[in-house]
Amino acid sequence: MEDYINLFEKVIEKTIPKVDYIDIRAGKGNSTSILMKDGEIDEINTGMSISARIRVLNNGAWGFAYTTDLSKFDEITETALKLSNSLKGDVELAESEIIKDKIATDVKIPFEDVSIEEKQDIMKEASDSANIDEVNSTTVGYGDIESNELFLNSEGTQIQVKTSRVRMALNATATDGQIIQFGHGSIGGVKGFELIKNADIEEFGRKVGDKANRLLKAENAPSGKFKIIADPELTGVMIHEALGHATEADLILQNDSILKNKLNTKIASDIVNIFDDATIKDGFGYYPYDVEGVKTKPNQLVKDGELISLLSSRETASKFDMKSSGNARSIISDAPIVRMSNTYLQPGDMTFEELIEDIHDGIYLKGSRGGQVDTGKGIFQFNAGEGFKIENGELTTPLRDVSLSGNILETLNNVEALGNDFKLSVGFCGKDGQTAPVGDGGPHTRINDAMVGGSN
């Protein structure tokens, strides 16, 4: 993208006398996505994209325009100017450091050096490894993207970031003729193809197939209040969905968060410490700068149970008289909104055995099959991938169709013990029609009086 720096600098120089602020994002991307069903390739998409957008701020209002034809950049600049001049608003930007930087992901094996056939062979290995016992169908999705982005603004910031991201997800379906159950797993990160090549694909596939088969023989989960253990994956989903979204400054400003007016107040038990950290290079939500050129850092949201910070963009941070947390995110064609990155609950010091040893009648919930949260009302409902009864300090009967629901603040206050392990999961988060890669996780987490739902 260096070829375009002069063009964009001239646009800023020519336009800044007419407005209060300008920023420009541009990028090139090379991507591949492959879908395999039951060991056969169903779809392959590869392509290169190039795009650019400009934002201008004038009279407190944004003008935003976007193009995939960079020869038309002067035209979209005029469009953005007209839009901002036709509106009036109250947008102000929090102060931000002026940065000049060039950074790239550490890649051992570039995606372009790996043939489609080799990618297919690894997918086939995952599919075959999951195809055990009662598994009758598998789906494998693979995606990689290398992007080269450039950001400039009228304050003097100029940043180039080259990023590689890869993910492979596997679903296995098992049936005994009466019921159908599913196993799911995914691997990925902000690295090159070495992340997939170095993984134990046979073990990855077998675990997913084993889970689908185990669920066929599992009992229906009981309903009621139990002491539960959530595994790191479900802990991450709960922290992301129930707490993370509620700390997003734009939702608070829209009166759509249970955490409105809760800053610097106690919202969880003393052992709860929650972070959102885009700087974790092993996290799927890694990025060194957000889309407004703000350098990322570990953001502690909850400290010893107290809400001490929020996730923000420069625009939303100004409303709270604070600096941006570096959480403005979007693809180039969309307007930036406040998004999480890698969100997690900090581990404690207990082993898994210590967490369950004094539980006489509880439930262990593993994995996630999605769910929903109402950040305004402060309630949530998640479906676990599977469960196990905990009886007299031991895992016993496997359970299926088990869910966890409750009030966000009550549940956070009922967190009573934390494991000394830690895992970040790989995923995507949707908000306002936009999708962003994220990581979420934590340790095994013990929660008292949790509402479990099942068929019994």
C-alpha positions as CSV (number, residue, x, y, z in Angstrom):
1,M,0.0,0.0,0.0
2,E,3.0,2.3,0.1
3,D,2.4,3.3,-3.4
4,Y,-0.7,5.2,-2.3
5,I,0.8,7.1,0.7
6,N,1.5,10.2,-1.5
7,L,-2.0,10.2,-2.9
8,F,-3.6,10.0,0.5
9,E,-1.3,12.6,2.0
10,K,-2.2,15.0,-0.8
11,V,-5.9,14.4,-0.3
12,I,-5.6,15.2,3.5
13,E,-3.5,18.3,2.8
14,K,-6.1,19.6,0.2
15,T,-9.2,18.7,2.3
16,I,-8.2,19.6,5.9
17,P,-8.8,23.4,5.5
18,K,-12.5,22.5,4.9
19,V,-13.1,20.1,7.9
20,D,-12.0,19.4,11.5
21,Y,-10.5,16.0,11.0
22,I,-9.8,13.3,8.3
23,D,-8.7,9.7,8.4
24,I,-8.1,7.3,5.6
25,R,-7.9,3.5,5.6
26,A,-6.9,1.4,2.6
27,G,-6.0,-2.3,2.3
28,K,-5.2,-5.2,0.0
29,G,-6.3,-8.7,1.0
30,N,-5.6,-12.2,-0.4
31,S,-8.0,-14.9,0.9
32,T,-8.9,-18.5,0.5
33,S,-11.9,-20.3,1.9
34,I,-12.7,-24.0,1.4
35,L,-15.8,-26.0,2.5
36,M,-15.7,-29.8,2.7
37,K,-18.7,-32.0,3.3
38,D,-18.3,-35.7,4.1
39,G,-14.8,-35.7,2.8
40,E,-15.6,-34.1,-0.6
41,I,-14.9,-30.5,-1.5
42,D,-18.1,-28.6,-1.7
43,E,-16.8,-25.1,-2.4
44,I,-13.5,-23.2,-3.0
45,N,-13.2,-19.4,-3.0
46,T,-10.0,-17.5,-3.6
47,G,-9.5,-13.9,-4.4
48,M,-7.8,-10.6,-4.0
49,S,-9.5,-7.4,-2.8
50,I,-8.5,-3.8,-2.7
51,S,-10.4,-1.0,-1.0
52,A,-10.2,2.4,0.6
53,R,-12.4,4.7,2.7
54,I,-12.3,8.2,4.0
55,R,-13.9,9.7,7.0
56,V,-14.2,13.5,7.5
57,L,-15.5,15.1,10.6
58,N,-17.1,18.6,10.3
59,N,-19.7,20.4,12.5
60,G,-19.7,17.4,14.8
61,A,-20.9,15.0,12.1
62,W,-19.2,12.3,10.1
63,G,-19.0,12.0,6.3
64,F,-18.0,8.5,5.2
65,A,-17.3,7.1,1.7
66,Y,-15.8,3.9,0.4
67,T,-14.5,2.5,-2.9
68,T,-12.9,-0.6,-4.4
69,D,-11.5,1.6,-7.3
70,L,-8.7,3.7,-5.9
71,S,-8.6,5.9,-9.1
72,K,-11.9,7.3,-7.7
73,F,-10.6,8.4,-4.4
74,D,-11.0,12.1,-5.2
75,E,-14.7,11.4,-6.0
76,I,-15.3,9.6,-2.7
77,T,-13.6,12.4,-0.8
78,E,-16.1,14.9,-2.3
79,T,-19.0,12.6,-1.3
80,A,-17.7,12.4,2.3
81,L,-17.4,16.2,2.4
82,K,-21.0,16.7,1.1
83,L,-22.3,14.3,3.7
84,S,-20.5,15.9,6.6
85,N,-21.6,19.4,5.4
86,S,-25.2,18.3,5.2
87,L,-25.3,17.2,8.8
88,K,-24.8,18.6,12.3
89,G,-23.9,16.5,15.3
90,D,-22.1,16.4,18.6
91,V,-19.2,14.1,17.7
92,E,-15.9,14.9,19.4
93,L,-12.8,12.8,19.5
94,A,-10.7,11.9,22.5
95,E,-7.1,12.9,22.2
96,S,-4.8,10.2,20.7
97,E,-1.1,9.8,20.3
98,I,0.5,10.6,16.9
99,I,2.1,7.3,15.7
100,K,4.3,6.4,12.8
101,D,4.8,2.6,12.6
102,K,5.1,-0.4,10.3
103,I,4.4,-3.8,11.7
104,A,3.9,-7.4,10.3
105,T,2.6,-10.7,11.7
106,D,5.4,-13.3,12.4
107,V,4.8,-15.8,9.6
108,K,6.8,-19.0,9.1
109,I,4.8,-20.5,6.2
110,P,3.0,-17.9,4.0
111,F,-0.4,-19.1,2.7
112,E,0.6,-18.5,-0.9
113,D,3.3,-21.1,-0.5
114,V,0.8,-23.8,0.3
115,S,-1.2,-25.4,-2.5
116,I,-5.0,-25.8,-2.4
117,E,-4.3,-29.6,-2.6
118,E,-2.3,-29.5,0.6
119,K,-5.0,-27.5,2.4
120,Q,-7.6,-30.0,1.2
121,D,-5.5,-33.0,2.4
122,I,-5.3,-31.6,5.9
123,M,-9.1,-31.0,5.9
124,K,-9.6,-34.6,4.7
125,E,-7.5,-35.9,7.5
126,A,-9.6,-34.0,10.1
127,S,-12.8,-35.3,8.4
128,D,-11.6,-38.9,8.4
129,S,-10.4,-38.7,12.0
130,A,-13.8,-37.6,13.2
131,N,-15.6,-40.3,11.2
132,I,-15.8,-42.9,14.0
133,D,-18.5,-45.1,15.4
134,E,-22.0,-43.5,14.9
135,V,-20.7,-40.3,13.1
136,N,-22.5,-40.2,9.8
137,S,-21.6,-36.7,8.5
138,T,-18.7,-34.2,8.8
139,T,-18.3,-30.6,7.7
140,V,-14.9,-28.9,7.6
141,G,-14.4,-25.2,6.9
142,Y,-11.0,-23.7,6.3
143,G,-10.2,-20.0,5.8
144,D,-7.0,-17.9,5.5
145,I,-6.4,-14.3,4.8
146,E,-3.4,-12.1,4.4
147,S,-4.1,-8.4,4.6
148,N,-1.9,-5.3,4.2
149,E,-3.5,-2.2,5.6
150,L,-2.6,1.5,5.7
151,F,-4.0,4.1,8.0
152,L,-3.4,7.9,7.9
153,N,-5.0,10.8,9.6
154,S,-4.8,14.6,9.6
155,E,-3.1,14.6,13.0
156,G,0.0,13.0,11.5
157,T,-0.5,9.3,12.3
158,Q,0.7,6.9,9.6
159,I,0.5,3.1,10.3
160,Q,1.1,0.1,8.0
161,V,0.1,-3.4,9.3
162,K,0.4,-6.7,7.5
163,T,-1.6,-9.5,9.1
164,S,-2.1,-13.2,8.4
165,R,-5.0,-15.1,10.1
166,V,-6.1,-18.7,9.6
167,R,-8.9,-20.9,11.0
168,M,-10.2,-24.4,10.5
169,A,-13.5,-25.6,12.0
170,L,-14.9,-29.1,12.1
171,N,-18.4,-30.3,12.8
172,A,-19.3,-34.0,13.2
173,T,-22.9,-35.3,13.3
174,A,-23.7,-38.7,15.0
175,T,-27.0,-40.5,15.1
176,D,-28.3,-43.8,16.5
177,G,-31.4,-43.6,14.3
178,Q,-33.5,-42.0,17.0
179,I,-31.6,-38.8,17.9
180,I,-28.9,-36.6,16.4
181,Q,-26.0,-35.1,18.3
182,F,-23.1,-32.8,17.2
183,G,-19.4,-32.4,18.0
184,H,-17.5,-29.2,17.2
185,G,-14.0,-27.9,17.3
186,S,-11.8,-25.2,15.8
187,I,-8.2,-24.2,15.6
188,G,-6.8,-20.9,14.4
189,G,-4.7,-17.8,15.1
190,V,-2.9,-14.8,13.8
191,K,-0.1,-16.7,12.1
192,G,0.8,-18.4,8.9
193,F,0.0,-21.9,7.7
194,E,2.4,-23.3,10.2
195,L,-0.3,-23.1,12.8
196,I,-2.4,-25.7,10.9
197,K,0.6,-27.8,9.7
198,N,2.0,-28.2,13.2
199,A,-1.3,-29.1,14.8
200,D,-2.2,-32.7,15.7
201,I,-5.0,-33.0,13.1
202,E,-5.7,-36.7,13.8
203,E,-6.2,-35.9,17.6
204,F,-8.3,-32.8,16.8
205,G,-10.6,-34.7,14.5
206,R,-10.9,-37.7,16.9
207,K,-11.9,-35.5,19.8
208,V,-14.7,-33.9,17.8
209,G,-16.0,-37.3,16.7
210,D,-15.7,-38.7,20.2
211,K,-17.8,-35.8,21.6
212,A,-20.6,-36.4,19.1
213,N,-20.7,-40.2,19.9
214,R,-20.5,-39.5,23.7
215,L,-23.6,-37.2,23.5
216,L,-25.6,-40.0,21.8
217,K,-25.3,-42.0,25.0
218,A,-25.7,-39.1,27.4
219,E,-28.7,-38.4,29.6
220,N,-30.9,-35.4,29.3
221,A,-29.8,-32.7,31.7
222,P,-31.7,-31.9,34.9
223,S,-33.2,-28.4,35.5
224,G,-32.8,-26.3,38.5
225,K,-30.1,-24.4,40.5
226,F,-26.8,-26.1,40.9
227,K,-23.2,-25.5,41.8
228,I,-21.5,-25.7,38.4
229,I,-18.0,-25.8,36.9
230,A,-17.8,-24.0,33.5
231,D,-14.8,-25.1,31.4
232,P,-12.5,-22.5,29.9
233,E,-14.5,-22.3,26.6
234,L,-17.9,-21.7,28.3
235,T,-16.2,-19.4,30.8
236,G,-14.9,-17.4,27.8
237,V,-18.3,-17.3,26.1
238,M,-20.0,-16.1,29.3
239,I,-17.4,-13.4,29.9
240,H,-17.5,-12.2,26.3
241,E,-21.3,-12.2,25.9
242,A,-22.5,-11.4,29.4
243,L,-19.9,-8.9,30.6
244,G,-17.8,-7.9,27.5
245,H,-20.7,-6.5,25.4
246,A,-22.1,-4.7,28.4
247,T,-18.8,-2.8,28.8
248,E,-18.9,-1.4,25.2
249,A,-19.3,2.3,25.5
250,D,-21.6,2.7,22.5
251,L,-24.1,0.3,24.1
252,I,-23.9,2.2,27.4
253,L,-24.5,5.5,25.5
254,Q,-27.6,3.9,23.8
255,N,-29.0,2.9,27.3
256,D,-28.6,-0.7,26.3
257,S,-26.3,-2.0,29.1
258,I,-26.9,-3.2,32.6
259,L,-23.5,-1.5,33.4
260,K,-24.7,2.1,32.8
261,N,-23.6,4.2,35.8
262,K,-21.8,1.2,37.3
263,L,-18.2,2.4,36.6
264,N,-16.1,2.2,39.9
265,T,-18.8,0.1,41.6
266,K,-18.7,-3.5,42.7
267,I,-20.3,-5.8,40.1
268,A,-18.7,-9.2,40.8
269,S,-17.2,-11.3,43.5
270,D,-13.7,-10.3,44.8
271,I,-11.8,-13.0,42.8
272,V,-13.2,-11.7,39.4
273,N,-10.6,-9.9,37.3
274,I,-11.5,-9.5,33.6
275,F,-9.4,-8.2,30.7
276,D,-9.8,-7.3,27.1
277,D,-6.3,-7.5,25.5
278,A,-5.8,-7.1,21.7
279,T,-2.0,-7.4,22.2
280,I,-2.1,-11.2,22.9
281,K,-0.4,-12.5,19.8
282,D,-1.7,-16.0,20.3
283,G,-5.3,-14.7,20.5
284,F,-7.6,-14.8,17.4
285,G,-8.6,-11.2,18.3
286,Y,-5.0,-9.8,18.1
287,Y,-4.4,-6.4,16.5
288,P,-1.6,-3.9,17.2
289,Y,-3.6,-0.8,16.4
290,D,-7.3,-0.3,16.1
291,V,-8.9,1.2,13.0
292,E,-8.5,4.7,14.4
293,G,-4.8,4.3,14.8
294,V,-4.9,3.9,18.6
295,K,-2.2,1.6,20.0
296,T,-3.7,-1.4,21.8
297,K,-2.9,-2.4,25.4
298,P,-4.2,-4.8,28.0
299,N,-7.5,-3.2,29.3
300,Q,-8.6,-4.4,32.7
301,L,-12.3,-4.1,32.8
302,V,-13.0,-5.6,36.2
303,K,-10.5,-5.5,39.1
304,D,-11.2,-7.6,42.3
305,G,-14.9,-7.5,41.4
306,E,-15.1,-3.7,40.6
307,L,-15.8,-2.3,37.2
308,I,-12.9,0.0,36.6
309,S,-12.9,0.6,32.8
310,L,-14.9,0.4,29.6
311,L,-14.2,-0.5,25.9
312,S,-14.3,2.6,23.7
313,S,-13.5,4.3,20.5
314,R,-12.2,7.9,20.3
315,E,-15.7,9.1,19.7
316,T,-17.3,7.2,22.6
317,A,-14.4,7.8,24.9
318,S,-14.8,11.6,24.6
319,K,-18.4,11.2,26.0
320,F,-16.9,9.7,29.2
321,D,-13.9,12.1,29.3
322,M,-11.4,9.3,28.9
323,K,-8.9,8.1,26.4
324,S,-9.9,5.5,23.8
325,S,-9.2,1.9,24.9
326,G,-8.3,1.0,21.3
327,N,-11.4,-1.0,20.6
328,A,-12.7,0.7,17.4
329,R,-12.9,-2.1,14.8
330,S,-14.5,-2.8,11.4
331,I,-13.7,-3.9,7.9
332,I,-12.7,-1.1,5.6
333,S,-16.2,-0.7,4.0
334,D,-17.9,-0.3,7.4
335,A,-17.9,2.5,9.9
336,P,-15.9,1.7,13.1
337,I,-17.8,0.6,16.1
338,V,-16.7,-0.5,19.6
339,R,-15.7,-4.2,19.6
340,M,-14.0,-6.7,21.9
341,S,-10.6,-8.3,21.0
342,N,-9.4,-11.1,23.3
343,T,-11.6,-11.0,26.4
344,Y,-10.9,-13.3,29.3
345,L,-11.3,-14.0,33.0
346,Q,-8.0,-14.1,34.8
347,P,-7.1,-17.6,36.3
348,G,-6.9,-18.4,40.0
349,D,-4.9,-21.0,41.8
350,M,-7.0,-24.1,42.1
351,T,-6.6,-27.4,40.3
352,F,-9.6,-29.0,38.6
353,E,-9.6,-31.7,41.3
354,E,-9.7,-29.1,44.0
355,L,-12.6,-27.3,42.3
356,I,-14.8,-30.3,42.3
357,E,-13.7,-32.3,45.4
358,D,-16.3,-30.7,47.8
359,I,-19.2,-30.6,45.3
360,H,-21.8,-33.3,46.3
361,D,-24.4,-32.6,43.6
362,G,-23.3,-30.3,40.8
363,I,-22.8,-30.1,37.0
364,Y,-19.7,-29.7,34.9
365,L,-20.5,-27.7,31.6
366,K,-18.1,-28.0,28.7
367,G,-18.0,-26.1,25.5
368,S,-20.5,-23.8,23.9
369,R,-23.2,-24.1,21.2
370,G,-24.1,-20.4,21.2
371,G,-26.7,-18.5,23.1
372,Q,-28.1,-15.0,23.6
373,V,-27.8,-12.1,25.9
374,D,-29.8,-9.0,26.6
375,T,-27.2,-6.4,27.8
376,G,-29.9,-3.9,28.6
377,K,-31.9,-6.2,30.9
378,G,-28.8,-8.0,32.1
379,I,-29.9,-11.5,31.4
380,F,-28.3,-14.3,29.4
381,Q,-28.9,-17.9,28.2
382,F,-26.1,-20.2,26.8
383,N,-26.2,-23.7,25.5
384,A,-23.2,-25.8,26.6
385,G,-21.7,-28.4,24.2
386,E,-22.1,-31.1,26.8
387,G,-22.2,-31.7,30.5
388,F,-21.4,-34.2,33.3
389,K,-22.9,-34.7,36.7
390,I,-20.6,-34.0,39.6
391,E,-21.4,-36.4,42.5
392,N,-19.4,-36.5,45.7
393,G,-16.4,-34.8,44.1
394,E,-16.3,-36.9,41.0
395,L,-17.5,-36.6,37.4
396,T,-20.1,-39.2,36.6
397,T,-23.0,-39.3,34.1
398,P,-22.6,-37.5,30.7
399,L,-25.3,-35.0,30.0
400,R,-26.7,-33.5,26.8
401,D,-28.9,-30.5,25.9
402,V,-27.7,-28.5,28.9
403,S,-28.0,-24.8,29.2
404,L,-26.9,-22.0,31.6
405,S,-29.0,-18.9,32.2
406,G,-29.3,-16.1,34.6
407,N,-28.8,-12.5,35.6
408,I,-25.3,-11.2,34.6
409,L,-24.5,-9.4,37.9
410,E,-25.9,-12.2,40.1
411,T,-23.9,-14.8,38.2
412,L,-20.7,-12.7,38.4
413,N,-21.2,-12.3,42.2
414,N,-21.7,-16.1,42.5
415,V,-18.2,-16.9,41.0
416,E,-16.6,-18.6,44.1
417,A,-13.5,-20.3,42.8
418,L,-11.1,-20.2,39.8
419,G,-8.9,-22.8,38.2
420,N,-5.2,-22.3,37.6
421,D,-5.5,-23.3,33.9
422,F,-6.2,-21.0,31.0
423,K,-7.4,-21.3,27.4
424,L,-8.4,-18.8,24.7
425,S,-10.9,-20.0,22.1
426,V,-11.1,-19.0,18.4
427,G,-14.2,-17.3,17.2
428,F,-16.1,-14.5,15.5
429,C,-18.4,-12.0,17.1
430,G,-21.4,-10.3,15.4
431,K,-22.6,-6.8,16.2
432,D,-24.7,-4.3,14.2
433,G,-24.4,-6.5,11.1
434,Q,-20.6,-6.5,11.4
435,T,-18.4,-9.5,12.1
436,A,-15.0,-9.5,13.8
437,P,-12.5,-12.2,14.8
438,V,-12.2,-12.5,18.6
439,G,-10.7,-14.7,21.3
440,D,-12.4,-15.4,24.6
441,G,-11.5,-17.6,27.5
442,G,-10.3,-18.1,31.0
443,P,-9.9,-20.9,33.5
444,H,-12.3,-23.5,34.8
445,T,-14.8,-21.5,36.9
446,R,-16.9,-22.6,39.8
447,I,-20.2,-20.7,40.2
448,N,-22.7,-21.1,43.0
449,D,-26.6,-21.2,42.5
450,A,-26.4,-21.3,38.7
451,M,-29.6,-21.9,36.8
452,V,-29.2,-25.0,34.6
453,G,-31.8,-25.9,32.0
454,G,-32.4,-29.4,30.6
455,S,-35.2,-31.7,29.5
456,N,-35.6,-33.4,32.9
